[in-house]
């Protein structure tokens, strides 16, 4: 890890190295001169075509912005196009640390009194015992595909390089083409088309809520009037019952409460096809809702309103 006692640099620049156990396949790119010190780098699992980098964000403890990410990516690819030479040499550990500092170990610690030093000419130096290409052009195109915050002061850059970068971009292009076909617009208009769909969906949700409110009001009034026509309910011998309704639980509750408000001398017991059960007792009803609900299922509440569940029977479906 790089010492954190220096002022944060003002410009952004990447670092590129190449490692492999059997063939050249892993690219490590870092924002060496980003508006924060460079930090830890970790190689992804062998079978994973992606590479991850975790830089320590000492001066700006937040994920990279899109602008910073694009600047890092652009400068990394610039170094690839410049075909910068990558050289290796052996040095005494003490001599290497005095010359290059502890930034030598940004990719991990090194063992031994003699270190193998990898130098990207005029760009970066690191102690590493792995395999490297002769110059940066052999790395191929570099594409950052994600940034993740993993803990305080630490973010993860996910990226691909070379052939994997080409595959990733082809896949993204295919997704754009499919999305364009679904929306019936060119890729440049996808964002506005998606926003319109979202706005329409929200508006439809508001309209549907209004329709539900009206339905619960209408049905509640209807139940209240029906209860007035049944002598056994008017006398207080039994509550009004209606089971197997297709209403969602929220609408079921509103309907029962409106019915009890419009007929305060009655209790209303309603349930839907999912077994949701509600009891609403008017202010002059002889029934306690929290007690009455136990005659039909399980649940609880107050003397005027209770909710719970009841077994679903054939009559409910």
C-alpha positions as CSV (number, residue, x, y, z in Angstrom):
1,X,0.0,0.0,0.0
2,X,1.2,3.5,-0.8
3,X,2.1,5.8,2.1
4,X,-0.8,8.2,2.7
5,X,1.2,11.1,4.0
6,X,1.6,12.8,0.6
7,X,-0.8,15.3,-0.9
8,X,-3.3,13.9,-3.4
9,X,-2.1,14.2,-7.0
10,X,-4.2,16.4,-9.3
11,X,-4.2,14.3,-12.5
12,X,-5.4,10.8,-13.4
13,X,-3.3,8.0,-14.9
14,X,-3.5,4.2,-15.0
15,X,-1.0,1.5,-14.4
16,X,-0.9,-1.6,-16.6
17,X,0.9,-4.9,-16.0
18,X,0.3,-8.4,-17.3
19,X,0.5,-11.7,-15.3
20,X,-0.1,-15.3,-16.1
21,X,0.7,-18.8,-14.9
22,X,0.5,-20.5,-18.3
23,X,-0.1,-17.7,-20.8
24,X,-0.4,-14.0,-20.8
25,X,-4.0,-13.4,-19.6
26,X,-4.4,-11.1,-16.7
27,X,-4.3,-7.3,-16.9
28,X,-4.0,-5.1,-13.9
29,X,-4.9,-1.5,-14.4
30,X,-4.9,1.1,-11.6
31,X,-5.6,4.8,-11.3
32,X,-2.0,5.5,-10.2
33,X,-2.5,9.3,-10.3
34,X,-6.2,9.6,-9.6
35,X,-7.4,12.1,-7.1
36,X,-6.5,9.6,-4.3
37,X,-3.5,7.4,-3.6
38,X,-3.1,4.2,-5.5
39,X,-3.8,1.1,-3.3
40,X,-4.2,-2.6,-3.1
41,X,-4.5,-4.7,-6.2
42,X,-6.0,-8.2,-6.2
43,X,-6.0,-10.7,-9.1
44,X,-9.3,-12.3,-9.9
45,X,-9.7,-16.2,-9.9
46,X,-8.0,-18.0,-12.7
47,X,-11.2,-19.0,-14.5
48,X,-12.7,-15.5,-14.3
49,X,-12.0,-13.4,-17.5
50,X,-12.6,-10.3,-15.4
51,X,-10.0,-8.6,-13.3
52,X,-10.6,-6.7,-10.1
53,X,-8.7,-3.8,-8.5
54,X,-9.3,-2.4,-5.1
55,X,-7.7,1.0,-4.6
56,X,-7.7,2.6,-1.2
57,X,-9.6,5.9,-1.3
58,X,-7.9,8.0,1.3
59,X,-8.7,11.5,0.2
60,X,-12.1,10.9,-1.4
61,X,-13.8,7.9,0.4
62,X,-16.4,7.3,-2.3
63,X,-16.7,5.3,-5.5
64,X,-15.2,6.7,-8.6
65,X,-17.5,9.0,-10.6
66,X,-18.2,8.2,-14.2
67,X,-15.9,11.0,-15.3
68,X,-13.0,9.6,-13.2
69,X,-13.7,6.1,-14.5
70,X,-13.7,7.3,-18.1
71,X,-10.5,9.3,-17.5
72,X,-8.7,6.2,-16.0
73,X,-9.9,4.0,-18.9
74,X,-8.9,6.5,-21.6
75,X,-5.4,7.0,-20.1
76,X,-4.9,3.2,-19.7
77,X,-5.7,2.7,-23.3
78,X,-3.5,5.5,-24.3
79,X,-0.6,3.7,-22.6
80,X,-1.5,0.6,-24.5
81,X,-1.4,2.4,-27.8
82,X,2.0,3.9,-26.9
83,X,3.5,0.4,-26.7
84,X,5.6,1.4,-23.7
85,X,8.4,-1.0,-23.0
86,X,8.2,-3.2,-19.9
87,X,11.6,-4.2,-18.5
88,X,12.7,-6.5,-15.6
89,X,15.8,-6.6,-13.4
90,X,17.0,-8.0,-10.1
91,X,17.8,-5.6,-7.2
92,X,18.8,-5.8,-3.6
93,X,15.7,-5.2,-1.5
94,X,17.1,-2.3,0.5
95,X,18.5,-0.6,-2.6
96,X,15.1,-1.1,-4.4
97,X,13.1,0.3,-1.5
98,X,15.4,3.3,-1.2
99,X,15.1,4.0,-4.9
100,X,11.4,3.3,-5.5
101,X,9.8,3.4,-2.0
102,X,7.2,1.0,-0.7
103,X,5.0,1.5,-3.8
104,X,7.0,-1.5,-5.0
105,X,4.6,-3.7,-3.0
106,X,1.3,-2.2,-4.2
107,X,0.5,-5.6,-5.9
108,X,1.4,-7.6,-2.8
109,X,4.4,-8.3,-0.6
110,X,7.6,-9.8,-2.0
111,X,9.8,-12.5,-0.3
112,X,13.6,-12.5,-0.2
113,X,16.6,-10.2,0.0
114,X,16.7,-9.9,-3.8
115,X,13.7,-8.6,-5.7
116,X,12.6,-8.9,-9.3
117,X,11.7,-5.3,-10.4
118,X,9.3,-4.7,-13.3
119,X,9.4,-1.3,-14.8
120,X,7.0,0.2,-17.3
121,X,9.4,2.8,-18.7
122,X,8.6,6.3,-17.5
123,X,5.4,5.2,-16.0
124,X,5.6,2.8,-13.0
125,X,7.7,0.3,-11.1
126,X,6.8,-2.7,-9.1
127,X,8.3,-5.8,-7.5
128,X,6.8,-8.9,-9.1
129,X,7.8,-12.5,-9.9
130,X,5.1,-13.2,-12.4
131,X,5.1,-13.2,-16.2
132,X,4.9,-9.9,-18.2
133,X,4.6,-8.8,-21.8
134,X,7.4,-6.9,-23.5
135,X,5.4,-3.8,-24.1
136,X,1.9,-2.5,-23.2
137,X,0.5,-2.8,-26.7
138,X,0.2,-6.6,-26.2
139,X,-2.3,-6.0,-23.4
140,X,-5.0,-5.0,-25.9
141,X,-8.1,-2.8,-25.3
142,X,-9.0,-2.2,-21.7
143,X,-12.7,-1.7,-20.6
144,X,-13.8,-0.9,-17.1
145,X,-17.1,-2.6,-16.6
146,X,-18.0,-1.8,-13.0
147,X,-17.2,0.0,-9.8
148,X,-18.3,-1.3,-6.4
149,X,-18.0,0.1,-2.9
150,X,-17.0,-2.8,-0.7
151,X,-16.2,-1.1,2.6
152,X,-15.3,2.3,4.1
153,X,-12.6,3.9,2.0
154,X,-12.4,1.0,-0.4
155,X,-13.8,0.6,-3.9
156,X,-13.4,-2.2,-6.4
157,X,-12.8,-1.6,-10.1
158,X,-13.9,-4.5,-12.4
159,X,-12.6,-4.5,-15.9
160,X,-11.7,-6.8,-18.9
161,X,-8.9,-6.5,-21.5
162,X,-7.9,-7.8,-24.9
163,X,-10.2,-10.4,-26.4
164,X,-12.4,-10.4,-23.3
165,X,-12.9,-6.7,-23.7
166,X,-14.1,-7.2,-27.3
167,X,-16.5,-10.0,-26.2
168,X,-17.9,-7.8,-23.5
169,X,-18.5,-4.8,-25.9
170,X,-20.1,-7.1,-28.4
171,X,-22.4,-8.5,-25.7
172,X,-23.4,-4.9,-24.7
173,X,-24.0,-4.0,-28.3
174,X,-26.3,-7.0,-28.7
175,X,-28.2,-6.0,-25.5
176,X,-28.7,-2.5,-26.9
177,X,-30.0,-3.9,-30.2
178,X,-32.4,-6.2,-28.4
179,X,-33.6,-3.3,-26.2
180,X,-34.0,-1.1,-29.3
181,X,-36.1,-3.7,-31.0
182,X,-38.4,-4.1,-27.9
183,X,-38.9,-0.3,-27.6
184,X,-39.0,0.3,-31.4
185,X,-36.5,3.1,-31.2
186,X,-32.8,3.6,-32.0
187,X,-30.2,3.1,-29.2
188,X,-29.8,6.9,-28.9
189,X,-33.5,7.2,-27.8
190,X,-33.6,4.3,-25.4
191,X,-33.2,6.4,-22.2
192,X,-36.1,8.7,-23.2
193,X,-38.3,5.7,-24.2
194,X,-37.6,4.0,-20.9
195,X,-38.4,7.1,-19.0
196,X,-41.7,7.5,-20.8
197,X,-42.6,3.9,-20.0
198,X,-41.7,4.5,-16.3
199,X,-43.8,7.7,-16.2
200,X,-46.7,5.9,-17.9
201,X,-46.5,3.0,-15.4
202,X,-46.5,5.4,-12.4
203,X,-49.5,7.3,-13.9
204,X,-51.3,4.0,-14.4
205,X,-50.6,3.1,-10.8
206,X,-52.1,6.3,-9.6
207,X,-55.2,5.7,-11.7
208,X,-55.5,2.1,-10.5
209,X,-55.3,3.3,-6.9
210,X,-58.2,5.7,-7.6
211,X,-60.2,3.0,-9.1
212,X,-59.6,0.8,-6.1
213,X,-60.6,3.6,-3.8
214,X,-63.9,4.0,-5.7
215,X,-64.5,0.3,-5.8
216,X,-64.0,-0.1,-2.0
217,X,-66.3,2.9,-1.4
218,X,-69.0,1.5,-3.7
219,X,-68.8,-2.0,-2.4
220,X,-68.8,-0.8,1.2
221,X,-71.9,1.2,0.7
222,X,-73.5,-1.8,-1.0
223,X,-72.7,-4.1,1.9
224,X,-74.1,-1.6,4.4
225,X,-77.4,-1.4,2.5
226,X,-77.6,-5.2,2.1
227,X,-77.1,-5.6,5.9
228,X,-80.1,-3.3,6.6
229,X,-82.4,-5.7,4.6
230,X,-81.6,-8.8,6.7
231,X,-83.5,-9.1,10.0
232,X,-81.0,-11.4,11.7
233,X,-78.3,-8.8,11.1
234,X,-80.5,-5.8,12.0
235,X,-81.5,-7.5,15.3
236,X,-77.8,-7.9,16.2
237,X,-78.1,-11.7,16.2
238,X,-75.2,-12.1,13.7
239,X,-72.7,-10.0,11.7
240,X,-72.7,-9.5,7.9
241,X,-70.5,-12.1,6.1
242,X,-69.0,-12.2,2.7
243,X,-66.3,-14.7,1.8
244,X,-64.3,-15.6,-1.3
245,X,-63.8,-12.1,-2.5
246,X,-61.2,-11.3,-5.1
247,X,-60.0,-8.1,-3.4
248,X,-56.4,-7.7,-2.2
249,X,-56.1,-7.4,1.5
250,X,-55.8,-3.5,1.5
251,X,-59.0,-3.2,-0.5
252,X,-60.7,-5.7,1.7
253,X,-59.9,-3.6,4.8
254,X,-61.1,-0.4,3.2
255,X,-64.4,-2.0,2.1
256,X,-65.1,-3.3,5.6
257,X,-64.4,0.0,7.3
258,X,-66.6,1.9,4.8
259,X,-69.4,-0.6,5.3
260,X,-69.2,-0.2,9.1
261,X,-69.1,3.6,8.8
262,X,-72.3,3.6,6.7
263,X,-74.1,1.1,8.9
264,X,-72.7,1.7,12.5
265,X,-75.0,-0.8,14.1
266,X,-73.5,-3.8,12.3
267,X,-70.3,-5.8,12.2
268,X,-68.9,-6.8,8.8
269,X,-66.8,-10.0,8.3
270,X,-65.0,-10.2,4.9
271,X,-62.3,-12.5,3.5
272,X,-60.7,-13.1,0.2
273,X,-59.6,-16.1,-1.9
274,X,-56.1,-15.9,-0.2
275,X,-57.6,-16.4,3.3
276,X,-57.1,-12.8,4.4
277,X,-59.8,-12.0,7.0
278,X,-61.0,-8.6,8.3
279,X,-63.7,-7.6,10.8
280,X,-65.0,-4.1,11.1
281,X,-67.6,-3.2,13.8
282,X,-69.7,-0.1,13.7
283,X,-69.8,2.2,16.7
284,X,-73.2,0.8,17.8
285,X,-72.5,-2.8,16.9
286,X,-73.0,-5.4,19.7
287,X,-69.9,-7.3,18.5
288,X,-66.3,-6.7,19.5
289,X,-64.2,-7.1,16.4
290,X,-61.1,-8.5,18.2
291,X,-63.3,-11.2,19.7
292,X,-65.5,-11.9,16.7
293,X,-62.5,-12.6,14.4
294,X,-61.6,-15.6,16.5
295,X,-65.0,-17.2,15.5
296,X,-63.8,-17.3,11.9
297,X,-60.0,-17.7,12.1
298,X,-57.0,-16.3,13.8
299,X,-56.1,-12.7,14.3
300,X,-56.5,-9.7,16.5
301,X,-57.1,-6.0,16.7
302,X,-59.3,-3.4,18.5
303,X,-63.0,-3.5,19.4
304,X,-63.8,-1.8,16.1
305,X,-61.3,-3.4,13.7
306,X,-59.4,-6.7,13.5
307,X,-57.4,-8.5,10.8
308,X,-56.2,-12.1,10.5
309,X,-56.4,-15.3,8.5
310,X,-58.9,-18.0,8.0
311,X,-58.8,-21.5,6.3
312,X,-59.6,-21.4,2.6
313,X,-62.6,-23.6,1.6
314,X,-64.2,-24.5,-1.7
315,X,-66.7,-21.7,-1.2
316,X,-63.8,-19.2,-1.2
317,X,-62.3,-20.2,-4.5
